[in-house]
């Protein structure tokens, strides 16, 4: 699941910490596009479609309504 893309690393770290507190594994991926650095927060993995739906519901319940499933 992609939780969000952040322009400030501190905000990405805060989101990842919130997920960790909720018992959800996450990672922060640093990327650069057009000369700007940004941080993606992703959570998971989820083994099945049912697991993905449940994880997405939990994440949205934490205040990330724009979260969505990604394959990478």
C-alpha positions, -999 to +999 in steps of 0.1 A: +000+000+000+012+035-007+004+057+022+017+089+007+044+109-009+060+135+012+082+165+003+097+165+038+115+135+053+102+143+088+066+139+076+074+106+060+091+094+093+061+105+113+037+086+090+059+054+092+061+057+130+023+060+132+020+028+111+045+010+133+026+020+165-005+004+149+014-028+142+017-022+104+051-029+087+062+000+065+091+014+047+103+048+035+116+050+000+136+080-011+132+090-047+141+119-069+122+134-099+129+165-118+157+174-094+135+172-063+137+146-036+106+131-021+098+103+003+072+075-003+058+056+026+046+021+017+031-005+039+027-043+036+030-068+021-004-084+019-006-119+007-041-120-007-068-097-020-087-101+013-055-092+032-050-061+010-086-049+016-082-054+053-048-036+054-062-007+033-091-003+056-069-002+086-046+024+070-075+046+059-088+043+095-055+058+107-061+090+086-047+082+052-078+083+030-057+085-002-038+052+004-040+027-024-025-007-034+008-007-053+029-036-066+063-022-058 
